[in-house]
Every structure is written in structure tokens, then in C-alpha cells.
Amino acid sequence: MDAKTDAETGAGQTRAPYGVIGLCLSLVTALALTVILMAAVIGAVFLAMAALHGWAGARAALTSLVAALQVDNEFSTARLAFGLFLYAAALVALLLIARWRGGADWRSLVAWRPPAWPRRDKVLWGIAAFGLVYGLASSAALGYFYPKSDSWLLVPRDHLSAGLLLALAVVGAPLVEETYFRGWIYTSLRFRLGMWPAMVISALLFGLAHYESTHLYALAVFPLGLVLAALRERTGSTRTSMLFHAANNLIAFFSAGLSGS
């Protein structure tokens, strides 16, 4: 690929991305910081409710929330709202680490920059078109050979849950997952190992993040991880992969809605 990124050249960076060990440690730190941020927010809300309704009312509300999250329905309103909360905390945690590592140049460590997207770049458009076609074809193949996969994405019938799922799939997942996988992880691997190892490893990790018991979904997601990494490499920006990720999930959302109606 022709595009040169800051991860490749190091140009303009005040701090280099982490090495492999530092990258692993930074991800563990991001996980711990995510938990701390979520606990802090939940604690603050609990204290506010206790001040307004007393300790008994706050405990009752917390008990109700825990019970709602334990309902055996991953597309329930409570679980979807909690998923958005988790994504928001994870994003803030990683950006804090990037800011601490990169200083004023932290955006280069997660490739948050305007994309170099020439309209006549046939390779770029070809990659995007292949990714969208593959996304549709893989979903159809999974539905045909493994009908139970249809339950992996069900659009809720009530409007609030459906809206939360749409926000999670089209905003939360592209923003957070691309910042982690094609931003933080890919940038570090690209700087230390080169383009192809970075593409493959980041795509493998992306697939593992979507792991379920049959292995099928992770295998289907792996090529999409390669497509997303290629788009980020070609344009030098995670904004491009975020846009593609959002478009792919939007298509999947409406396809699931139509098939379930």
C-alpha cells in the first residue's frame, strides 16, 4: 500500500508508540481504568440517590439494576444501556492513557486525524466495496449453514431498546473498537513490526474480541478486521475505518430488523 502513516515514519510524533510489552501493559491498564471509572460513576450516582431518597431507596435502586442486568436477554434495555456505559468508560480510559503517553501529540497514537481519502483511489474504494460485500455474504452464509446465528443479532421490538442497540452498533462499537484495534493497537504494532504483521495481529485480536462458543463469528469477523486495518493504513486515519465499521453495522442492523419482522 502506498499510504505513509505517522506509525510508519514516526514523523511529527513527540512520543513513539509502545513496544509489544508496553502495549500489553497499556491494555491491562486501560481495562483497570475502565473498571475504576465505571465504579466511580456508579458510586457517585448511588450517593446522589442516597442524598435524595435515603440509603434504603438507593440500595433498592441498585438491587433493581443488578437484577435487570442478570435477565437472560442480552438485548434488554438495561444491558444495552450498560453496554453503552461500558464503551464510554473504555474510550475515556484509553484516551487518558494516550494523552499521558503522547502529550500534545496524543491523536497520532490513535490515528485520530483527517483521512487522506482521494476520490480516485481505486484501491481504497475496492477495499471498501469488498468489505461491504463480504459482510453481507458472510452473514448470509452463517444464516444458511448455522441457522442459530440469526439469534446473534436480534432487533428488539420496543423502540427504546432498538434505539439503544442502534446507538451501540452504529456509534459505540465503531468509535471504541476502532480507537482500540486500528488506533492504539495497530499504531503500536505498525511502528514496531511493520504493516502486514500489524494488520494480521490486530485483525486476530479483533476476531477474538468477538469470540463465541462456536468460533464461527470470530472467524467471520477476522477478514473484516483485515479490511478495517487496510482502510486505516490506506488513509492514515481511524476515521475511515470508523465510517466503514458504522456502515457495515448499520446494514447488519436493518437486515436483522427486516428478517425478524
N, C-alpha and C positions, 0 to 999 in steps of 0.2 A: 504494500500500500504506500501511496505517495505522501500522505499527510505526515507532517512532523509535529509532534506534540511536545509540550514542556517536559512531560515524563521521559521523553526520549533524549532531549537535548540538555535539560536542566536549565535552559535559558530563562533568566528573569526570576528564578526561584531563590528566596533568601535561605530556605532550608530544604535539603533533599528529602524525598520520601523515605520512609522507614525501610530497613532491610527485612528479610523474611522473619527473623526472630522478633524484631521490633514491631512488625506488622501484626504478628500473632498476639503479642502482649498488648498492643493498642486495641485490638478487637476484644480481648478479655476485659480491658479497662472500660471500653465502651459499653459492654454488657453490664458490668458492675455499676457504672454511672447511670445507665438506663434504669436499673432497679432502684438506685438511690433517688433519682429524680421522680420516679413514679411514687415511691414511698413518701417523699416529701410533699407531693401534691395531694395524695390521699390523706396524709396526716393533717395538712392544712385545711382541707375540706372537712375532715372529721372534727377538728377543733372549732371551725366556724359553725358547724351544725350543733355542736355541743353548746356553744355560746347562745345560739338561737333557740334550741329546743331541749337543752339539757343533755346530760350524759346518756340517759336511757333512750332518748329519741335518736341520738347519734349512733348508739350501738345497734338499735333496731334497724336503722337505715343501712348500716354496714352489713348486718346479717342478711338483710334482703338482697343487697348487691351480691354478696358471696353466693347466695342461693341461686340468684339469676344466672350467674356465671357458670354454675355447676349443672345447669339444664343441658340435657343431651341434645343440643341443637346448635351447631357451630354458626348458623346464620341467624341466631336470635338477636334481638335489638341490643341486649346487654353485651353479648360477646362481640358484636360488630363495633359498638361504641368503645369497648375496651381495646379492640384491635387498633382503632384509630389513635387512641390514647397511647398505646404501646409504640406505634410507629412514630408519633410525635416526640415521645421521650427518647427513642433510639436516635432520631435525627438530631435532636438538640445535643445529645451526648457525643455523637461523632463530630459535630461541628465545633463543639468546645475543644475536643482533642485536636482537631485540625487547626483551630485558631491558636492553641498553645504551641503546636509544633511549627506551624508556618508563619506565625506572626501576621504582618500585614499582607503577606502573600499566601494566606491560607487557601484561597479559592483555587490556586493551581494544584493543590494536593488532592482536591476532589473534582477537578476539571469543571468547576462552575465558571464557565466563560462563554462569551458569544461563539456559536459554532461557525467554522469555516465551511459553508454549505453552498458551493457553486451550483447553480441551477442546471448546468450542462454536464455535471459529473455523472456520467452514465453508470460507473461502478457503484457509486453511492446509492443511486436510485435502484439499481439492480439488487443490491444487498437488501434494501428496504422492501422491495417487492417480493423477493424470495422469502423474507422473514414472514410477511403477512400471509403469503400463500401457504408456507409451511405451517404456520399457526392454525389455519383453517383445516388443512389436510390432516395434521396430527390429531386435532380434536375429533374430526370425523372418523379417523382410523381407530382411535381409542374407543369411541362410542360404538363402533361396529364390532371390534374384536373383544372388547371388555365393556359390556353394557353398564356395569355398575359404576363406571367412570362418570356417568351422567350426574351422579349424586355429588361429585366433587365440586360442582358449581350449580347451586340452585338459587334462583332469584326469589326472594321471599314475596309473599302476596301482599303483605301490608306495606304501605307506602314509606313509612319511616325506616323500616329495616331494609327495604330495597334501596332507598336513598343512601343509607349508611354503607351498604355493600358497594354501591356505585362509587361513592367517595373513596372507599377503601381500595377498590380495584383500579380506579382511573386516576386518582390523585395520590393517595397514601403509598401504595405499593410502588408505582413508578418513581416517585420522588425519593423515598427512603432506600429502596433496593438499588436504584441506580447510583445514588450517592455512596452507598457502601461498596457494591460489587464493581461497577465501572468507574467509580470515582476513587475512593480510598484504596481499595484492594488492587484494582487494575493499575493505578498510577504507581504504586509501590513496586509491584511485580514488573511493570514495564520498564521502570528505571533500573532495576537490578538484574532482571533476567532477559529482557527483550520482548518483542511484540508477541511472537507465537506462544511462548510459554505463558505469558500473561493472559492471553486470550483463552487458552485451554484451561489453565488453572482457575481463573475467575469464573469460567463457564461451568466447570465441575463443582465449584463451591456454590454457585447459583442453583445448579441442579440439586445438590444435597440439601439446600435450604428449602426445597420444595419436595423433600422426600416423603413418601408414604409407603405403607406396608407392601404394596405390590411392586415397587420400584419403577412402575411404568411411567408415572408422571414425571419423576426425576429424569428418566431417560428422554422423555419427550421435551422437557424444558432445556436440556443441555444444548441442543442446536440453537435454540433461541438465545441462550447465553452467548454463544459464539457470534450470532448476528448482532446482538446488542454491543458486544465488545468491538466488533468490526465498525459499527457506526460511530462509536465513541472514538476509535482510532482514526477513522477517516476524517472526522470533523474536529477532533481535538476537544470535544465538549460532551459532558454528560447530558446536556440539554437535549441533544439529538436522540440519545438512547432513551431518555425520559419520554420524549414525544412519541417515539415508536412504541415503547412499552405501554403507554397510556392508550394509544390507538389499538394495539393488539388486545388489551384487556377490555376496551370498550366494545370491540367486535365480539369477543367471547361473552361479555355480559348480555348483550342484546340477542346473541344466538341462543344462549341458555334461556333467556326470557321467552323467546319465540317457541323454542322446543318444549318448554314447560307449560305453555298456555293451552 
